[in-house]
Amino acid sequence: MIVFVFVFKYLLVSVSVLCVILLFKEPSASGPSISSTPRKC
């Protein structure tokens, strides 16, 4: 159970970091892609 929580937190942090990197890298290109994806970044 503890390992599952650790993995879940790691995945959540990695996804948020990827979203932030994409937003700062190319704001114009990442806009439509994020809006089309169901994941809320």
C-alpha positions in Angstrom: 0.0 0.0 0.0 2.8 2.4 0.9 4.6 1.6 -2.4 1.5 2.3 -4.4 1.1 5.7 -2.8 4.8 6.5 -3.5 4.4 5.5 -7.1 1.2 7.5 -7.5 2.9 10.6 -6.1 5.9 10.1 -8.4 3.6 9.8 -11.4 1.6 12.9 -10.4 4.8 14.9 -10.0 6.3 13.7 -13.2 3.1 14.5 -15.2 2.9 18.0 -13.7 6.6 18.7 -14.4 6.1 17.5 -18.0 3.1 19.9 -18.4 5.1 22.8 -17.0 8.1 22.1 -19.3 5.8 21.9 -22.3 4.0 25.2 -21.3 7.3 27.0 -20.9 9.0 25.5 -23.9 6.4 26.2 -26.6 3.2 28.0 -25.2 1.7 28.4 -28.7 2.3 24.8 -29.7 1.3 23.2 -26.4 -2.0 25.1 -26.1 -4.2 23.2 -28.6 -2.6 19.9 -27.6 -3.3 20.3 -23.9 -6.9 21.4 -24.7 -7.5 18.4 -26.9 -6.1 15.9 -24.3 -8.5 14.9 -21.5 -5.7 15.3 -18.9 -6.0 18.7 -17.0 -2.5 20.2 -16.9 
